[in-house]
């Protein structure tokens, strides 16, 4: 079991390393050409891509902690560290968004007139294509591996695609003689970044605040009711990460049932639920006597 978990986190770590290299390459291209051409929106988008790389580093730290095995102080494991560190990515996005909004507002009255040529458009189009490929790859691997870090980071990259598109629109507008649209595009970029941060916080809070993990409890009750000896199933509660779900439920059995048989039913329920829903890692069963019908 521990060996499988170790391999799982190695796969996530390699995805983050690959994405980190690509993000920093994209960031360097945007920032260098943005500074040389004095294009504020392109430079801002470069810093956004740079923050993508910084979020990968945060992710690598989170994965290193969450991959630790169960110990005396953490009987349920360390997996929520991955979710917790996704909030670090959100905090980084909020910081970048605040600084870009401040810079764009200060330049509304005194906009720069950047140098826009075919190289500017080429850089933005090529980097946007790379970002799209990175986003699709990271999101796919994130959903396959049930990784909060990878999914959150792919949302970060998705925001980068939209902001790059905004920069391209700004470059076209500048070429047509409207430089004021450059700080406006920067402001729009900042809003996209803030929105991505809010989405990450929203998803992470669901897990950290023990929001319901399986929205359809009937999926669990259908499995439990098939087990011989179970008369009813109710008070089903679920919480946890998508790949580490804890289930708490009550089942009714005959009041005359011996405790040994009741224990066997608890074990059968745990095994059946884990087999039917592989994402479930822990099942807590409360045995209750079946209520006798009133005459």
Wavefront OBJ file of the C-alpha trace (Angstrom):
o trace
v 0.000 0.000 0.000
v 2.730 2.457 1.022
v 4.701 1.524 -2.099
v 1.699 2.441 -4.303
v 1.320 5.782 -2.501
v 5.036 6.464 -3.003
v 4.751 5.758 -6.747
v 1.622 7.942 -6.892
v 3.478 10.969 -5.522
v 6.507 10.338 -7.727
v 4.199 10.615 -10.775
v 2.779 13.918 -9.461
v 6.284 15.227 -8.720
v 7.486 14.514 -12.260
v 4.479 16.313 -13.752
v 5.278 19.379 -11.611
v 8.953 19.346 -12.648
v 8.080 19.155 -16.370
v 5.508 21.935 -16.049
v 7.955 24.064 -14.014
v 10.559 23.958 -16.801
v 7.980 24.876 -19.462
v 6.474 27.684 -17.363
v 9.820 29.323 -16.715
v 10.755 29.098 -20.390
v 7.475 30.817 -21.323
v 7.937 33.435 -18.585
v 11.475 34.282 -19.710
v 10.374 34.790 -23.322
v 7.485 37.094 -22.379
v 9.425 39.150 -19.832
v 12.497 39.661 -22.047
v 10.508 40.762 -25.098
v 8.056 42.742 -22.937
v 10.856 44.753 -21.320
v 12.717 45.278 -24.602
v 9.565 46.496 -26.377
v 8.260 48.390 -23.303
v 4.982 46.487 -23.629
v 3.486 46.588 -20.133
v 0.818 43.948 -20.674
v 3.329 41.455 -22.122
v 5.699 42.024 -19.184
v 2.783 41.599 -16.759
v 1.812 38.369 -18.453
v 5.437 37.260 -18.132
v 5.303 37.804 -14.379
v 2.082 35.796 -14.329
v 3.886 32.936 -16.077
v 6.747 33.334 -13.593
v 4.252 32.904 -10.773
v 3.145 29.692 -12.517
v 6.667 28.402 -11.969
v 6.679 29.582 -8.351
v 3.402 27.724 -7.790
v 5.086 24.572 -9.125
v 7.743 24.936 -6.429
v 5.033 25.353 -3.773
v 3.419 22.233 -5.198
v 6.659 20.264 -4.946
v 6.987 21.217 -1.264
v 3.372 20.229 -0.632
v 3.853 16.878 -2.349
v 7.001 16.193 -0.310
v 4.993 16.634 2.909
v 1.789 14.879 1.827
v 3.703 11.800 0.630
v 4.887 11.005 4.163
v 3.497 7.725 5.554
v 1.035 7.407 8.439
v 2.652 7.957 11.838
v 1.653 8.221 15.509
v 0.751 11.916 15.267
v -1.018 11.579 11.888
v -3.108 8.368 11.989
v -5.039 9.491 8.894
v -1.883 10.309 6.929
v -0.566 13.603 5.535
v -2.553 13.871 2.284
v -4.313 17.111 3.236
v -0.963 18.893 3.073
v -1.398 18.796 -0.697
v -4.731 20.613 -0.385
v -3.295 23.044 2.180
v -0.360 23.966 -0.053
v -2.729 24.655 -2.951
v -3.792 27.668 -0.834
v -0.189 28.846 -1.109
v -0.646 28.970 -4.883
v -3.815 31.029 -4.355
v -1.978 33.437 -2.023
v 0.729 33.904 -4.645
v -1.901 34.658 -7.280
v -3.608 37.233 -5.054
v -0.252 38.961 -4.471
v 0.541 39.107 -8.199
v -2.991 40.342 -8.967
v -2.774 43.162 -6.406
v 0.553 44.421 -7.775
v -0.636 44.340 -11.388
v -3.828 46.250 -10.545
v -1.761 48.883 -8.746
v 0.633 49.226 -11.685
v -2.121 49.396 -14.301
v -4.037 52.116 -12.404
v -0.880 54.225 -12.056
v -0.351 54.091 -15.845
v -3.900 54.902 -16.937
v -3.106 58.623 -17.043
v 0.381 58.189 -18.498
v 0.401 55.139 -20.764
v 3.618 53.951 -22.411
v 3.790 53.551 -26.173
v 5.363 50.109 -26.644
v 7.176 48.933 -29.724
v 4.940 46.373 -31.374
v 6.126 44.254 -34.300
v 5.805 40.723 -35.645
v 8.128 39.415 -32.915
v 5.717 40.552 -30.200
v 2.817 38.703 -31.812
v 4.966 35.640 -32.484
v 6.101 35.382 -28.856
v 2.559 35.676 -27.502
v 1.048 33.183 -29.952
v 3.799 30.573 -29.459
v 3.737 30.876 -25.652
v -0.073 30.672 -25.622
v 0.063 27.427 -27.630
v 2.648 26.037 -25.161
v 0.482 27.097 -22.202
v -2.554 25.396 -23.722
v -0.627 22.139 -24.078
v 0.716 22.450 -20.509
v -2.765 23.150 -19.123
v -4.370 20.172 -20.889
v -1.549 17.833 -19.848
v -1.482 18.975 -16.200
v -5.272 18.926 -15.780
v -5.530 15.457 -17.325
v -2.817 14.082 -15.057
v -4.325 15.914 -12.085
v -7.732 14.285 -12.579
v -6.159 10.885 -13.265
v -4.057 11.089 -10.093
v -6.710 12.932 -8.012
v -4.141 15.634 -7.254
v -5.337 18.972 -5.823
v -1.963 20.525 -6.544
v -1.977 19.576 -10.233
v -5.608 20.615 -10.775
v -5.046 23.944 -8.970
v -1.869 24.565 -10.946
v -3.635 23.769 -14.236
v -6.260 26.404 -13.325
v -3.375 28.816 -12.844
v -2.101 27.974 -16.320
v -5.621 28.257 -17.759
v -5.794 31.824 -16.466
v -2.467 32.440 -18.187
v -3.990 31.417 -21.530
v -6.830 33.927 -21.162
v -4.452 36.676 -20.107
v -2.173 35.949 -23.069
v -5.186 36.329 -25.336
v -5.883 39.692 -23.677
v -2.313 40.765 -24.396
v -2.680 39.852 -28.070
v -5.814 42.013 -28.255
v -3.872 44.822 -26.550
v -1.012 44.500 -29.059
v -3.470 44.784 -31.945
v -5.047 47.858 -30.346
v -1.640 49.484 -29.780
v -0.726 48.823 -33.416
v -3.931 50.616 -34.394
v -2.951 53.639 -32.300
v -4.646 53.095 -28.922
v -1.811 52.659 -26.316
v -4.223 53.284 -23.418
v -5.492 49.736 -23.980
v -2.153 48.347 -22.751
v -2.750 49.228 -19.028
v -6.411 48.257 -19.498
v -5.301 44.811 -20.678
v -2.986 44.608 -17.651
v -5.948 45.363 -15.379
v -7.989 42.610 -17.068
v -5.074 40.198 -16.622
v -5.019 41.000 -12.905
v -8.735 40.195 -12.621
v -8.222 36.832 -14.338
v -5.429 36.017 -11.881
v -7.602 36.982 -8.897
v -10.458 34.833 -10.217
v -8.154 31.820 -10.524
v -7.056 32.372 -6.906
v -10.664 32.507 -5.690
v -11.453 29.221 -7.477
v -8.481 27.485 -5.852
v -9.512 28.737 -2.389
v -13.101 27.608 -2.996
v -12.054 24.084 -3.982
v -9.512 23.738 -1.150
v -11.955 25.022 1.492
v -14.431 22.289 0.587
v -11.870 19.667 1.574
v -10.290 21.421 4.562
v -13.717 22.289 6.021
v -15.007 18.729 5.542
v -17.584 19.477 2.880
v -19.491 16.480 1.494
v -17.214 14.316 -0.660
v -19.822 12.043 -2.304
v -22.876 14.057 -3.328
v -25.069 11.011 -3.930
v -25.306 8.970 -0.678
v -27.527 6.442 -2.458
v -24.396 5.196 -4.184
v -23.165 4.025 -0.774
v -26.498 2.773 0.582
v -27.046 0.613 -2.529
v -23.747 -1.150 -1.811
v -24.431 -1.578 1.908
v -27.990 -2.889 1.542
v -26.770 -5.785 -0.618
v -24.881 -7.235 2.349
v -26.686 -10.057 4.115
v -27.943 -9.102 7.550
v -28.242 -5.356 6.896
v -31.844 -4.201 7.289
v -31.411 -0.441 6.784
v -28.736 2.166 6.141
v -28.941 5.860 7.081
v -27.040 8.905 8.415
v -24.409 8.585 5.675
v -21.678 11.228 5.910
v -18.622 11.688 3.709
v -15.622 14.005 3.804
v -12.027 14.278 2.612
v -10.039 14.619 -0.598
v -11.272 13.071 -3.873
v -8.664 10.311 -3.502
v -8.943 9.934 0.283
v -12.629 9.837 1.233
v -13.818 8.953 4.740
v -17.320 7.473 5.130
v -19.388 7.440 8.313
v -22.724 5.574 8.327
v -25.325 3.844 10.505
v -26.794 0.419 9.723
v -29.594 -1.483 11.361
v -29.470 -5.228 12.061
v -31.717 -7.629 13.956
v -31.714 -6.843 17.676
v -31.046 -10.521 18.452
v -27.866 -10.638 16.366
v -24.734 -11.778 18.237
v -21.882 -9.267 18.507
v -19.541 -11.574 16.532
v -21.926 -11.570 13.575
v -22.383 -7.786 13.832
v -18.608 -7.380 13.713
v -18.422 -9.520 10.555
v -21.093 -7.338 8.947
v -19.070 -4.194 9.782
v -16.008 -5.721 8.122
v -18.061 -6.783 5.075
v -19.501 -3.273 4.732
v -16.039 -1.696 4.887
v -14.648 -4.024 2.238
v -17.697 -3.654 -0.039
v -17.692 0.150 0.079
v -13.928 0.366 -0.565
v -14.244 -2.073 -3.454
v -17.275 -0.327 -4.951
v -15.803 3.168 -4.507
v -11.973 2.905 -4.758
v -11.497 6.527 -3.620
v -12.777 5.595 -0.140
v -9.938 4.968 2.344
v -11.812 4.731 5.651
v -15.296 3.471 6.622
v -16.759 3.876 10.107
v -19.871 1.749 10.714
v -22.307 2.315 13.586
v -24.415 -0.766 14.311
v -27.973 -0.218 15.572
v -30.704 -2.718 16.489
v -33.645 -2.797 14.115
v -36.639 -1.038 15.609
v -39.537 -3.358 16.341
v -42.838 -2.462 14.751
v -45.426 -1.165 17.172
v -48.621 -3.207 17.347
l 1 2 3 4 5 6 7 8 9 10 11 12 13 14 15 16 17 18 19 20 21 22 23 24 25 26 27 28 29 30 31 32 33 34 35 36 37 38 39 40 41 42 43 44 45 46 47 48 49 50 51 52 53 54 55 56 57 58 59 60 61 62 63 64 65 66 67 68 69 70 71 72 73 74 75 76 77 78 79 80 81 82 83 84 85 86 87 88 89 90 91 92 93 94 95 96 97 98 99 100 101 102 103 104 105 106 107 108 109 110 111 112 113 114 115 116 117 118 119 120 121 122 123 124 125 126 127 128 129 130 131 132 133 134 135 136 137 138 139 140 141 142 143 144 145 146 147 148 149 150 151 152 153 154 155 156 157 158 159 160 161 162 163 164 165 166 167 168 169 170 171 172 173 174 175 176 177 178 179 180 181 182 183 184 185 186 187 188 189 190 191 192 193 194 195 196 197 198 199 200 201 202 203 204 205 206 207 208 209 210 211 212 213 214 215 216 217 218 219 220 221 222 223 224 225 226 227 228 229 230 231 232 233 234 235 236 237 238 239 240 241 242 243 244 245 246 247 248 249 250 251 252 253 254 255 256 257 258 259 260 261 262 263 264 265 266 267 268 269 270 271 272 273 274 275 276 277 278 279 280 281 282 283 284 285 286 287 288 289 290 291 292 293 294 295
